[in-house]
Structure formats: structure tokens, C-alpha cells
Amino acid sequence: NAGVTQTPKFQVLKTGQSMTLQCAQDMNHEYMSWYRQDPGMGLRLIHYSVGAGITDQGEVPNGYNVSRSTTEDFPLRLLSAAPSQTSVYFCASSYSGATKEQYFGPGTRLTVT
Amino acid sequence: DAKTTQPPSMDCAEGRAANLPCNHSTISGNEYVYWYRQIHSQGPQYIIHGLKNNETNEMASLIITEDRKSSTLILPHATLRDTAVYYCIVVRTGANSKLTFGKGITLSVRP
């Protein structure tokens, strides 16, 4: 199993550009989530999904969209990048919900200039 | 979800036990205590979790006080590779449960 994979590993955007961070898992997990981590801080939940076709907002959803058309994939879209979105983004998955062990991807380092 | 309080940092000698404390005085009966760790810039890694009984796995032991208001993560024989930020998180059961990360405790294992 590859586990949770994220692409790209690094990305530089200009203010106003849009892009999609990819996340995929091959463990048939129902629950997937996106977090961002700013320097010296803990992770903050952006969006999560309890299954295909179902998404919900986390703590910091503004400026981000998600969709879950398949069990395996959970892309995160930045609609119009801003410098405040410079961060490291982690995707995670678990069998069902946060009360099961969550597996995290290696992260995407995003810089918005 | 109940909030947790952890000291910002601690250190221990390699080979010794590392005891990482966590306070969660407002925890509810349906909330679990989870521990994750994050080794420099990597994605967090699950360590252990418990409800009210003490738990042990190949990585660590989790001791939860009888009133459930605090817990201790024990790494029995710390190695240099255990140097990381350790997060104590309280999670409510349910389909829409979420992990809420604080700043965690930075454990430095010295040779």
C-alpha cells in the first residue's frame, strides 16, 4: 500500500492564482481530511469528508473548496490564492472518523507571493 | 471537544523513560484521549489512544487518571528518533468527530 499520497510536494503561486492540491489513499478509508500548519503552530482542520459525496467544513474553511467524488481521492482547491494561505498542507485518512487512527500524508509546502 | 494543556517542552536522556503529561480537566464521558507525534516537518503519526483504561502498544503506554482529567504518555526507552512534537488531543465519538491540534509538547531526547 502507498498509504496517503499528496502532490505536489512544493508549490509557489502568485496572489490570485488558483490550484488544486491532490490527495489520494489506497486503504479504502471512508474518512478524509485536510489540515494546514503554519510555522510553530499545530494543525488546523480545513475540510473533511466522512464518505464519497459528503464533505463538511472544519475550523478554517474560507478560501478553500473540496469535493469527494470517489473514496480514494479528496482534492483541495484554492480558489484565489492569498499570501495568508502560505502554509504546509496535510491530508489524512482513517477507516471512519477521527476516533480511528488517522494516517497522514507527507504534506505539500505552498508559498503564495 | 475538551481542550488540553501541555507544557511547551521537555527533555530526557536517551534510554530513559519519557513521561509526557497532559491535562484535560473538562473531558466528557464520550471523549477519547489521543496522542500523535510529528517528527520534524513530516505528517503527524498516530501513537496511542484510550478512553478510561490504561493502554499499551509497541510504541508507548498511556496512563489515564481515574477521574480522566489528566493523562501521561510514556515512551519507555526514549531514543534520539523520538525527538518530536507530541500532541495530546481529546476527541468526541461520532461520525463527525474531528482532531483539534494544539501546539503540543516538544520532546528533545539528548544523547
gemmi code that builds the backbone of each chain (N, CA, C; Angstrom):
import gemmi

chains = {
    "A": [
        ("ASN", (0.831, -1.202, 0.000), (0.000, 0.000, 0.000), (0.862, 1.246, 0.000)),
        ("ALA", (0.454, 2.242, -0.796), (1.176, 3.505, -0.793), (0.761, 4.357, 0.391)),
        ("GLY", (-0.401, 4.081, 0.985), (-0.879, 4.897, 2.101), (-1.554, 6.149, 1.570)),
        ("VAL", (-1.197, 7.293, 2.158), (-1.752, 8.576, 1.743), (-0.689, 9.306, 0.929)),
        ("THR", (-1.027, 9.661, -0.279), (-0.081, 10.384, -1.125), (-0.609, 11.779, -1.416)),
        ("GLN", (0.299, 12.715, -1.502), (-0.057, 14.111, -1.790), (0.847, 14.636, -2.907)),
        ("THR", (0.239, 15.367, -3.814), (1.001, 16.056, -4.853), (0.457, 17.454, -5.047)),
        ("PRO", (1.312, 18.422, -5.371), (2.769, 18.305, -5.429), (3.389, 18.367, -4.032)),
        ("LYS", (4.678, 18.184, -3.923), (5.384, 18.332, -2.646), (5.634, 19.805, -2.349)),
        ("PHE", (5.912, 20.568, -3.367), (6.180, 22.003, -3.222), (5.427, 22.747, -4.321)),
        ("GLN", (4.975, 23.959, -3.998), (4.297, 24.776, -4.994), (4.455, 26.237, -4.633)),
        ("VAL", (4.742, 27.056, -5.641), (4.773, 28.505, -5.470), (3.698, 29.097, -6.376)),
        ("LEU", (2.844, 29.919, -5.792), (1.776, 30.562, -6.542), (1.894, 32.068, -6.416)),
        ("LYS", (1.354, 32.754, -7.389), (1.209, 34.204, -7.263), (-0.186, 34.502, -6.709)),
        ("THR", (-0.290, 35.609, -6.016), (-1.585, 36.038, -5.471), (-2.638, 36.051, -6.572)),
        ("GLY", (-3.781, 35.457, -6.268), (-4.880, 35.434, -7.221), (-4.948, 34.181, -8.064)),
        ("GLN", (-3.867, 33.428, -8.144), (-3.896, 32.189, -8.914), (-4.705, 31.138, -8.170)),
        ("SER", (-5.185, 30.151, -8.929), (-5.894, 29.035, -8.320), (-5.117, 27.756, -8.578)),
        ("MET", (-5.329, 26.783, -7.725), (-4.706, 25.486, -7.943), (-5.415, 24.433, -7.105)),
        ("THR", (-5.108, 23.194, -7.391), (-5.678, 22.061, -6.659), (-4.558, 21.226, -6.071)),
        ("LEU", (-4.646, 20.998, -4.771), (-3.749, 20.060, -4.104), (-4.407, 18.692, -4.142)),
        ("GLN", (-3.627, 17.712, -4.566), (-4.183, 16.373, -4.709), (-3.885, 15.522, -3.482)),
        ("CYS", (-4.847, 14.680, -3.125), (-4.674, 13.718, -2.044), (-5.356, 12.428, -2.450)),
        ("ALA", (-4.653, 11.329, -2.266), (-5.224, 10.022, -2.584), (-4.795, 9.011, -1.533)),
        ("GLN", (-5.689, 8.057, -1.272), (-5.354, 6.966, -0.345), (-5.849, 5.655, -0.943)),
        ("ASP", (-5.089, 4.597, -0.648), (-5.421, 3.288, -1.215), (-5.804, 2.289, -0.143)),
        ("MET", (-6.296, 2.775, 0.990), (-6.641, 1.916, 2.118), (-8.151, 1.739, 2.259)),
        ("ASN", (-8.910, 2.242, 1.302), (-10.371, 2.147, 1.326), (-10.960, 2.836, 2.568)),
        ("HIS", (-10.321, 3.921, 2.976), (-10.805, 4.664, 4.140), (-11.976, 5.559, 3.769)),
        ("GLU", (-12.959, 5.600, 4.663), (-14.124, 6.437, 4.422), (-13.847, 7.896, 4.766)),
        ("TYR", (-13.083, 8.130, 5.806), (-12.879, 9.480, 6.341), (-11.605, 10.077, 5.785)),
        ("MET", (-11.688, 11.289, 5.249), (-10.513, 12.009, 4.781), (-10.621, 13.452, 5.217)),
        ("SER", (-9.471, 14.075, 5.385), (-9.469, 15.442, 5.904), (-8.259, 16.200, 5.400)),
        ("TRP", (-8.377, 17.523, 5.433), (-7.287, 18.424, 5.074), (-6.987, 19.329, 6.253)),
        ("TYR", (-5.677, 19.510, 6.530), (-5.212, 20.401, 7.577), (-4.183, 21.356, 6.973)),
        ("ARG", (-4.045, 22.480, 7.613), (-2.930, 23.360, 7.315), (-2.116, 23.588, 8.588)),
        ("GLN", (-0.819, 23.778, 8.402), (0.054, 24.011, 9.552), (0.949, 25.199, 9.252)),
        ("ASP", (0.779, 26.236, 10.031), (1.607, 27.426, 9.912), (2.816, 27.279, 10.842)),
        ("PRO", (3.888, 28.015, 10.585), (5.117, 27.848, 11.375), (4.877, 27.956, 12.875)),
        ("GLY", (5.384, 26.982, 13.621), (5.297, 26.997, 15.076), (3.918, 26.706, 15.638)),
        ("MET", (3.001, 26.295, 14.760), (1.618, 26.072, 15.205), (1.239, 24.609, 15.039)),
        ("GLY", (0.161, 24.254, 15.694), (-0.416, 22.937, 15.463), (-1.217, 22.934, 14.169)),
        ("LEU", (-1.731, 21.779, 13.804), (-2.515, 21.658, 12.584), (-3.930, 22.177, 12.809)),
        ("ARG", (-4.470, 22.808, 11.785), (-5.864, 23.288, 11.841), (-6.666, 22.639, 10.712)),
        ("LEU", (-7.847, 22.176, 11.065), (-8.682, 21.439, 10.120), (-9.353, 22.402, 9.142)),
        ("ILE", (-9.236, 22.110, 7.848), (-9.826, 22.955, 6.814), (-11.188, 22.393, 6.395)),
        ("HIS", (-11.181, 21.181, 5.868), (-12.400, 20.485, 5.453), (-12.213, 19.007, 5.733)),
        ("TYR", (-13.339, 18.312, 5.836), (-13.256, 16.869, 5.999), (-14.423, 16.201, 5.283)),
        ("SER", (-14.296, 14.893, 5.119), (-15.315, 14.118, 4.418), (-15.477, 12.774, 5.109)),
        ("VAL", (-16.728, 12.407, 5.386), (-16.986, 11.125, 6.051), (-17.303, 10.029, 5.037)),
        ("GLY", (-17.290, 10.359, 3.767), (-17.523, 9.362, 2.733), (-17.716, 10.044, 1.398)),
        ("ALA", (-17.707, 9.265, 0.333), (-17.872, 9.819, -1.007), (-19.178, 10.601, -1.093)),
        ("GLY", (-19.091, 11.800, -1.648), (-20.249, 12.659, -1.821), (-20.608, 13.504, -0.621)),
        ("ILE", (-19.854, 13.369, 0.478), (-20.173, 14.091, 1.718), (-18.948, 14.877, 2.180)),
        ("THR", (-19.085, 16.182, 2.302), (-17.990, 16.996, 2.832), (-18.552, 17.969, 3.853)),
        ("ASP", (-17.670, 18.465, 4.703), (-18.091, 19.433, 5.714), (-16.915, 20.334, 6.051)),
        ("GLN", (-17.238, 21.479, 6.631), (-16.210, 22.462, 6.946), (-15.555, 22.160, 8.281)),
        ("GLY", (-14.290, 22.518, 8.356), (-13.565, 22.431, 9.608), (-13.427, 23.797, 10.232)),
        ("GLU", (-12.298, 24.019, 10.841), (-12.056, 25.242, 11.605), (-11.749, 26.448, 10.716)),
        ("VAL", (-11.043, 26.227, 9.601), (-10.591, 27.334, 8.743), (-10.925, 27.067, 7.279)),
        ("PRO", (-12.202, 27.035, 6.889), (-12.561, 26.636, 5.524), (-12.505, 27.745, 4.471)),
        ("ASN", (-12.456, 29.006, 4.905), (-12.568, 30.107, 3.943), (-11.410, 30.116, 2.958)),
        ("GLY", (-11.767, 30.235, 1.677), (-10.760, 30.286, 0.618), (-10.429, 28.934, 0.014)),
        ("TYR", (-11.084, 27.893, 0.521), (-10.819, 26.527, 0.061), (-12.125, 25.808, -0.293)),
        ("ASN", (-12.046, 24.996, -1.354), (-13.170, 24.130, -1.702), (-12.701, 22.692, -1.762)),
        ("VAL", (-13.601, 21.767, -1.471), (-13.292, 20.348, -1.587), (-14.478, 19.645, -2.233)),
        ("SER", (-14.180, 18.474, -2.762), (-15.214, 17.572, -3.254), (-14.727, 16.158, -3.023)),
        ("ARG", (-15.637, 15.221, -2.971), (-15.253, 13.819, -2.750), (-16.105, 12.952, -3.680)),
        ("SER", (-15.641, 12.811, -4.898), (-16.401, 12.032, -5.875), (-16.080, 10.546, -5.794)),
        ("THR", (-14.923, 10.201, -5.246), (-14.564, 8.794, -5.064), (-14.073, 8.581, -3.642)),
        ("THR", (-14.031, 7.343, -3.200), (-13.488, 7.051, -1.875), (-12.007, 7.383, -1.798)),
        ("GLU", (-11.298, 7.207, -2.925), (-9.834, 7.313, -2.894), (-9.303, 8.740, -2.883)),
        ("ASP", (-10.019, 9.669, -3.503), (-9.453, 10.993, -3.753), (-10.194, 12.100, -3.012)),
        ("PHE", (-9.435, 13.080, -2.557), (-10.029, 14.203, -1.820), (-9.215, 15.455, -2.145)),
        ("PRO", (-9.435, 16.059, -3.302), (-8.657, 17.233, -3.694), (-9.076, 18.502, -2.948)),
        ("LEU", (-8.115, 19.373, -2.731), (-8.344, 20.665, -2.069), (-8.066, 21.766, -3.074)),
        ("ARG", (-9.052, 22.599, -3.317), (-8.897, 23.673, -4.298), (-8.757, 25.021, -3.626)),
        ("LEU", (-7.734, 25.737, -4.038), (-7.573, 27.128, -3.623), (-8.145, 27.986, -4.737)),
        ("LEU", (-9.138, 28.786, -4.419), (-9.892, 29.491, -5.441), (-9.132, 30.702, -5.972)),
        ("SER", (-8.552, 31.470, -5.077), (-7.797, 32.671, -5.435), (-6.749, 32.850, -4.342)),
        ("ALA", (-5.546, 32.354, -4.621), (-4.528, 32.252, -3.575), (-4.176, 33.616, -2.982)),
        ("ALA", (-3.951, 33.612, -1.682), (-3.541, 34.812, -0.948), (-2.299, 34.474, -0.130)),
        ("PRO", (-1.453, 35.479, 0.163), (-0.250, 35.211, 0.972), (-0.569, 34.543, 2.307)),
        ("SER", (-1.749, 34.800, 2.863), (-2.130, 34.183, 4.142), (-2.336, 32.677, 4.021)),
        ("GLN", (-2.383, 32.164, 2.800), (-2.532, 30.730, 2.603), (-1.185, 30.026, 2.459)),
        ("THR", (-0.116, 30.773, 2.587), (1.210, 30.158, 2.649), (1.269, 29.267, 3.877)),
        ("SER", (1.539, 27.992, 3.666), (1.445, 27.034, 4.763), (1.898, 25.663, 4.264)),
        ("VAL", (1.928, 24.720, 5.184), (2.114, 23.322, 4.815), (0.761, 22.639, 4.957)),
        ("TYR", (0.355, 21.933, 3.928), (-0.958, 21.295, 3.903), (-0.797, 19.785, 4.032)),
        ("PHE", (-1.538, 19.224, 4.974), (-1.516, 17.781, 5.189), (-2.902, 17.205, 4.933)),
        ("CYS", (-2.903, 16.084, 4.257), (-4.111, 15.307, 4.057), (-4.036, 14.081, 4.954)),
        ("ALA", (-5.175, 13.623, 5.445), (-5.201, 12.450, 6.315), (-6.416, 11.599, 5.988)),
        ("SER", (-6.331, 10.327, 6.340), (-7.482, 9.449, 6.148), (-7.561, 8.463, 7.301)),
        ("SER", (-8.761, 7.960, 7.530), (-8.951, 6.916, 8.533), (-10.126, 6.044, 8.133)),
        ("TYR", (-10.228, 4.912, 8.791), (-11.281, 3.961, 8.455), (-12.654, 4.618, 8.600)),
        ("SER", (-12.879, 5.295, 9.720), (-14.134, 6.008, 9.881), (-14.009, 7.016, 11.006)),
        ("GLY", (-13.943, 8.268, 10.680), (-13.985, 9.321, 11.678), (-12.656, 9.545, 12.377)),
        ("ALA", (-12.621, 10.610, 13.167), (-11.384, 10.980, 13.859), (-11.110, 10.081, 15.048)),
        ("THR", (-12.085, 9.247, 15.453), (-11.828, 8.356, 16.574), (-11.177, 7.061, 16.121)),
        ("LYS", (-10.811, 6.994, 14.877), (-9.962, 5.903, 14.403), (-8.599, 6.487, 14.044)),
        ("GLU", (-7.580, 5.643, 14.077), (-6.226, 6.085, 13.762), (-6.214, 6.770, 12.406)),
        ("GLN", (-5.681, 8.001, 12.389), (-5.588, 8.729, 11.126), (-4.183, 8.601, 10.557)),
        ("TYR", (-4.128, 8.385, 9.254), (-2.857, 8.289, 8.544), (-2.669, 9.586, 7.767)),
        ("PHE", (-1.518, 10.203, 7.955), (-1.239, 11.482, 7.318), (-0.301, 11.315, 6.126)),
        ("GLY", (-0.523, 12.166, 5.130), (0.380, 12.237, 4.005), (1.620, 13.043, 4.348)),
        ("PRO", (2.566, 13.130, 3.402), (3.840, 13.810, 3.676), (3.745, 15.333, 3.612)),
        ("GLY", (2.639, 15.856, 3.126), (2.466, 17.305, 3.113), (2.817, 17.961, 1.790)),
        ("THR", (2.205, 19.118, 1.563), (2.511, 19.989, 0.425), (2.889, 21.352, 0.983)),
        ("ARG", (4.079, 21.819, 0.625), (4.520, 23.142, 1.079), (4.131, 24.171, 0.031)),
        ("LEU", (3.237, 25.067, 0.409), (2.726, 26.065, -0.528), (3.194, 27.450, -0.108)),
        ("THR", (3.740, 28.173, -1.080), (4.124, 29.565, -0.864), (3.350, 30.428, -1.844)),
        ("VAL", (2.701, 31.465, -1.310), (1.957, 32.400, -2.155), (2.645, 33.757, -2.062)),
        ("THR", (3.082, 34.249, -3.217), (3.808, 35.525, -3.222), (2.939, 36.664, -3.728)),
    ],
    "B": [
        ("ASP", (-15.270, 19.870, 21.660), (-14.339, 18.912, 22.226), (-13.548, 19.569, 23.357)),
        ("ALA", (-13.206, 18.775, 24.371), (-12.460, 19.315, 25.501), (-11.093, 19.791, 25.045)),
        ("LYS", (-10.603, 20.843, 25.682), (-9.274, 21.336, 25.348), (-8.248, 20.639, 26.212)),
        ("THR", (-7.019, 20.643, 25.760), (-5.928, 20.039, 26.504), (-4.863, 21.074, 26.801)),
        ("THR", (-4.106, 20.824, 27.859), (-2.996, 21.688, 28.238), (-1.755, 20.840, 28.366)),
        ("GLN", (-0.701, 21.223, 27.649), (0.573, 20.533, 27.720), (1.687, 21.548, 27.957)),
        ("PRO", (2.721, 21.177, 28.704), (3.874, 22.070, 28.814), (4.490, 22.252, 27.426)),
        ("PRO", (5.160, 23.355, 27.179), (5.692, 23.581, 25.829), (6.834, 22.657, 25.449)),
        ("SER", (7.634, 22.234, 26.427), (8.778, 21.418, 26.069), (9.281, 20.628, 27.265)),
        ("MET", (10.027, 19.596, 26.955), (10.736, 18.827, 27.971), (11.851, 18.066, 27.293)),
        ("ASP", (12.788, 17.587, 28.090), (13.806, 16.740, 27.506), (14.057, 15.545, 28.406)),
        ("CYS", (14.715, 14.547, 27.838), (15.080, 13.381, 28.619), (16.317, 12.765, 27.979)),
        ("ALA", (16.992, 11.927, 28.744), (18.198, 11.273, 28.265), (17.831, 10.026, 27.466)),
        ("GLU", (18.631, 9.782, 26.447), (18.428, 8.586, 25.627), (18.468, 7.338, 26.506)),
        ("GLY", (17.530, 6.427, 26.256), (17.471, 5.198, 27.031), (16.604, 5.281, 28.267)),
        ("ARG", (16.293, 6.484, 28.695), (15.422, 6.650, 29.860), (13.975, 6.765, 29.404)),
        ("ALA", (13.069, 6.618, 30.379), (11.655, 6.771, 30.063), (11.306, 8.260, 29.931)),
        ("ALA", (10.492, 8.566, 28.948), (9.977, 9.925, 28.782), (8.508, 9.917, 29.185)),
        ("ASN", (8.161, 10.766, 30.160), (6.784, 10.855, 30.643), (6.215, 12.212, 30.231)),
        ("LEU", (5.285, 12.193, 29.319), (4.729, 13.426, 28.780), (3.327, 13.645, 29.362)),
        ("PRO", (3.149, 14.747, 30.117), (1.858, 14.971, 30.778), (0.874, 15.738, 29.902)),
        ("CYS", (-0.406, 15.559, 30.225), (-1.454, 16.286, 29.525), (-2.640, 16.475, 30.470)),
        ("ASN", (-3.135, 17.700, 30.551), (-4.336, 17.980, 31.335), (-5.534, 18.153, 30.414)),
        ("HIS", (-6.630, 17.530, 30.767), (-7.888, 17.666, 30.009), (-9.027, 17.644, 31.010)),
        ("SER", (-9.068, 18.675, 31.852), (-9.965, 18.685, 33.013), (-11.436, 18.767, 32.642)),
        ("THR", (-11.752, 19.192, 31.404), (-13.165, 19.318, 31.010), (-13.614, 18.165, 30.131)),
        ("ILE", (-12.892, 17.085, 30.131), (-13.222, 15.965, 29.258), (-14.577, 15.380, 29.616)),
        ("SER", (-15.330, 14.966, 28.600), (-16.639, 14.357, 28.810), (-16.533, 12.843, 28.714)),
        ("GLY", (-17.602, 12.191, 29.142), (-17.590, 10.735, 29.207), (-17.445, 10.050, 27.860)),
        ("ASN", (-17.836, 10.725, 26.774), (-17.758, 10.106, 25.458), (-16.564, 10.605, 24.658)),
        ("GLU", (-15.570, 11.136, 25.330), (-14.385, 11.660, 24.642), (-13.161, 10.806, 24.942)),
        ("TYR", (-12.422, 10.510, 23.875), (-11.209, 9.731, 23.969), (-10.000, 10.664, 24.093)),
        ("VAL", (-8.919, 10.133, 24.639), (-7.630, 10.822, 24.653), (-6.740, 10.175, 23.595)),
        ("TYR", (-6.288, 10.990, 22.658), (-5.413, 10.536, 21.591), (-4.050, 11.208, 21.701)),
        ("TRP", (-3.022, 10.480, 21.301), (-1.689, 11.048, 21.185), (-1.167, 10.815, 19.764)),
        ("TYR", (-0.678, 11.892, 19.184), (0.016, 11.862, 17.898), (1.372, 12.531, 18.100)),
        ("ARG", (2.287, 12.237, 17.209), (3.548, 12.962, 17.234), (3.922, 13.380, 15.817)),
        ("GLN", (4.740, 14.427, 15.740), (5.167, 14.952, 14.461), (6.674, 15.142, 14.508)),
        ("ILE", (7.339, 14.331, 13.744), (8.793, 14.412, 13.645), (9.108, 15.400, 12.533)),
        ("HIS", (9.959, 16.310, 12.848), (10.338, 17.442, 12.002), (9.763, 17.454, 10.593)),
        ("SER", (8.744, 18.305, 10.382), (8.186, 18.599, 9.061), (7.429, 17.440, 8.418)),
        ("GLN", (7.392, 16.274, 9.073), (6.648, 15.159, 8.496), (5.178, 15.256, 8.893)),
        ("GLY", (4.346, 14.439, 8.285), (2.959, 14.361, 8.710), (2.863, 13.728, 10.081)),
        ("PRO", (1.883, 14.106, 10.886), (1.730, 13.503, 12.218), (1.554, 11.991, 12.139)),
        ("GLN", (1.958, 11.348, 13.206), (1.897, 9.887, 13.303), (1.092, 9.517, 14.536)),
        ("TYR", (0.140, 8.643, 14.370), (-0.652, 8.153, 15.496), (0.233, 7.347, 16.443)),
        ("ILE", (0.027, 7.550, 17.767), (0.774, 6.757, 18.745), (-0.157, 5.801, 19.486)),
        ("ILE", (-1.170, 6.356, 20.144), (-1.995, 5.544, 21.024), (-3.240, 6.332, 21.382)),
        ("HIS", (-4.276, 5.650, 21.859), (-5.437, 6.351, 22.372), (-6.102, 5.511, 23.452)),
        ("GLY", (-6.943, 6.164, 24.263), (-7.647, 5.448, 25.316), (-8.870, 6.214, 25.756)),
        ("LEU", (-9.756, 5.506, 26.438), (-10.981, 6.115, 26.958), (-10.876, 6.311, 28.472)),
        ("LYS", (-10.701, 5.224, 29.196), (-10.513, 5.350, 30.650), (-9.523, 4.340, 31.208)),
        ("ASN", (-9.291, 3.261, 30.479), (-8.308, 2.292, 30.943), (-6.925, 2.647, 30.421)),
        ("ASN", (-5.908, 2.193, 31.133), (-4.550, 2.367, 30.635), (-4.356, 1.502, 29.400)),
        ("GLU", (-3.546, 1.994, 28.474), (-3.331, 1.292, 27.232), (-1.836, 1.187, 26.953)),
        ("THR", (-1.443, 0.118, 26.289), (-0.044, -0.079, 25.902), (-0.006, -0.674, 24.515)),
        ("ASN", (0.927, -0.177, 23.707), (1.205, -0.809, 22.414), (2.715, -0.835, 22.219)),
        ("GLU", (3.135, -1.154, 21.020), (4.567, -1.326, 20.786), (5.320, -0.001, 20.857)),
        ("MET", (4.629, 1.107, 20.771), (5.296, 2.400, 20.803), (5.335, 3.012, 22.187)),
        ("ALA", (4.212, 2.894, 22.938), (4.101, 3.676, 24.163), (3.031, 3.103, 25.077)),
        ("SER", (2.967, 3.694, 26.272), (1.879, 3.415, 27.209), (1.137, 4.710, 27.502)),
        ("LEU", (-0.145, 4.582, 27.720), (-0.981, 5.728, 28.064), (-1.621, 5.458, 29.407)),
        ("ILE", (-1.346, 6.348, 30.358), (-1.918, 6.237, 31.697), (-2.936, 7.358, 31.856)),
        ("ILE", (-4.179, 7.008, 32.122), (-5.247, 7.979, 32.319), (-5.677, 7.927, 33.777)),
        ("THR", (-5.733, 9.083, 34.420), (-6.136, 9.106, 35.834), (-7.579, 8.646, 35.975)),
        ("GLU", (-7.899, 8.229, 37.186), (-9.228, 7.666, 37.406), (-10.332, 8.679, 37.108)),
        ("ASP", (-10.095, 9.961, 37.427), (-11.111, 10.984, 37.138), (-11.039, 11.455, 35.687)),
        ("ARG", (-10.087, 10.942, 34.909), (-9.925, 11.216, 33.489), (-9.543, 12.660, 33.197)),
        ("LYS", (-9.134, 13.408, 34.193), (-8.816, 14.813, 33.960), (-7.384, 15.020, 33.515)),
        ("SER", (-6.584, 13.998, 33.526), (-5.227, 14.115, 33.015), (-4.726, 12.751, 32.559)),
        ("SER", (-3.662, 12.791, 31.780), (-3.075, 11.548, 31.292), (-1.578, 11.745, 31.093)),
        ("THR", (-0.875, 10.644, 30.977), (0.563, 10.673, 30.742), (0.908, 9.682, 29.648)),
        ("LEU", (1.642, 10.149, 28.672), (2.179, 9.267, 27.635), (3.583, 8.869, 28.079)),
        ("ILE", (3.857, 7.581, 28.055), (5.163, 7.094, 28.474), (5.851, 6.406, 27.300)),
        ("LEU", (7.021, 6.938, 26.947), (7.894, 6.253, 25.999), (8.926, 5.532, 26.854)),
        ("PRO", (8.907, 4.220, 26.932), (9.675, 3.516, 27.960), (11.197, 3.635, 27.814)),
        ("HIS", (11.679, 3.678, 26.611), (13.133, 3.779, 26.393), (13.353, 4.752, 25.236)),
        ("ALA", (13.411, 6.023, 25.564), (13.467, 7.043, 24.518), (14.753, 6.933, 23.698)),
        ("THR", (14.621, 7.143, 22.400), (15.776, 7.201, 21.516), (15.824, 8.563, 20.844)),
        ("LEU", (16.924, 8.844, 20.188), (17.062, 10.132, 19.519), (15.969, 10.330, 18.472)),
        ("ARG", (15.504, 9.217, 17.881), (14.451, 9.312, 16.865), (13.087, 9.670, 17.444)),
        ("ASP", (12.981, 9.655, 18.779), (11.722, 10.061, 19.415), (11.631, 11.570, 19.589)),
        ("THR", (12.680, 12.294, 19.265), (12.622, 13.754, 19.320), (11.561, 14.235, 18.333)),
        ("ALA", (10.538, 14.934, 18.868), (9.378, 15.296, 18.048), (8.466, 16.206, 18.859)),
        ("VAL", (7.427, 16.711, 18.201), (6.342, 17.396, 18.894), (5.247, 16.366, 19.138)),
        ("TYR", (4.792, 16.275, 20.379), (3.776, 15.302, 20.761), (2.480, 16.047, 21.082)),
        ("TYR", (1.412, 15.612, 20.446), (0.122, 16.259, 20.613), (-0.819, 15.351, 21.407)),
        ("CYS", (-1.395, 15.894, 22.455), (-2.448, 15.232, 23.221), (-3.767, 15.840, 22.764)),
        ("ILE", (-4.687, 15.009, 22.312), (-5.922, 15.521, 21.712), (-7.097, 14.757, 22.292)),
        ("VAL", (-8.143, 15.486, 22.644), (-9.371, 14.857, 23.109), (-10.370, 14.850, 21.965)),
        ("VAL", (-10.946, 13.697, 21.685), (-11.814, 13.538, 20.525), (-13.145, 12.936, 20.958)),
        ("ARG", (-14.205, 13.586, 20.539), (-15.545, 13.086, 20.844), (-15.910, 11.991, 19.854)),
        ("THR", (-16.607, 10.979, 20.308), (-17.055, 9.923, 19.397), (-18.138, 10.454, 18.475)),
        ("GLY", (-18.315, 9.788, 17.330), (-19.346, 10.197, 16.392), (-18.781, 10.331, 14.998)),
        ("ALA", (-19.681, 10.286, 14.025), (-19.262, 10.302, 12.623), (-18.578, 11.608, 12.252)),
        ("ASN", (-18.963, 12.705, 12.866), (-18.376, 14.000, 12.537), (-17.306, 14.418, 13.542)),
        ("SER", (-16.692, 13.443, 14.193), (-15.625, 13.779, 15.136), (-14.434, 14.372, 14.390)),
        ("LYS", (-13.668, 15.197, 15.102), (-12.546, 15.881, 14.468), (-11.364, 15.878, 15.435)),
        ("LEU", (-10.166, 15.933, 14.860), (-8.955, 16.150, 15.649), (-8.692, 17.646, 15.727)),
        ("THR", (-8.512, 18.159, 16.927), (-8.150, 19.566, 17.105), (-6.772, 19.602, 17.742)),
        ("PHE", (-5.787, 20.009, 16.942), (-4.405, 20.026, 17.410), (-4.110, 21.333, 18.136)),
        ("GLY", (-3.458, 21.230, 19.301), (-2.899, 22.406, 19.955), (-1.464, 22.563, 19.504)),
        ("LYS", (-0.648, 23.206, 20.343), (0.757, 23.386, 19.987), (1.609, 22.188, 20.368)),
        ("GLY", (1.086, 21.321, 21.231), (1.828, 20.124, 21.602), (2.998, 20.419, 22.525)),
        ("ILE", (3.726, 19.357, 22.844), (4.919, 19.455, 23.663), (6.105, 18.975, 22.844)),
        ("THR", (7.161, 19.768, 22.828), (8.358, 19.384, 22.106), (9.239, 18.560, 23.018)),
        ("LEU", (9.443, 17.311, 22.651), (10.323, 16.422, 23.400), (11.673, 16.387, 22.709)),
        ("SER", (12.700, 16.691, 23.465), (14.067, 16.589, 22.956), (14.759, 15.469, 23.707)),
        ("VAL", (15.235, 14.473, 22.993), (15.963, 13.368, 23.597), (17.450, 13.640, 23.398)),
        ("ARG", (18.190, 13.716, 24.482), (19.613, 14.045, 24.413), (20.450, 12.776, 24.548)),
        ("PRO", (21.589, 12.759, 23.850), (22.445, 11.547, 23.879), (22.973, 11.275, 25.281)),
    ],
}
model = gemmi.Model(1)
for chain_id, residues in chains.items():
    chain = gemmi.Chain(chain_id)
    for i, (resn, *xyz) in enumerate(residues, 1):
        res = gemmi.Residue()
        res.name, res.seqid = resn, gemmi.SeqId(i, " ")
        for name, pos in zip(("N", "CA", "C"), xyz):
            atom = gemmi.Atom()
            atom.name, atom.element = name, gemmi.Element(name[0])
            atom.pos, atom.b_iso = gemmi.Position(*pos), 0.0
            res.add_atom(atom)
        chain.add_residue(res)
    model.add_chain(chain)
structure = gemmi.Structure()
structure.add_model(model)
structure.setup_entities()
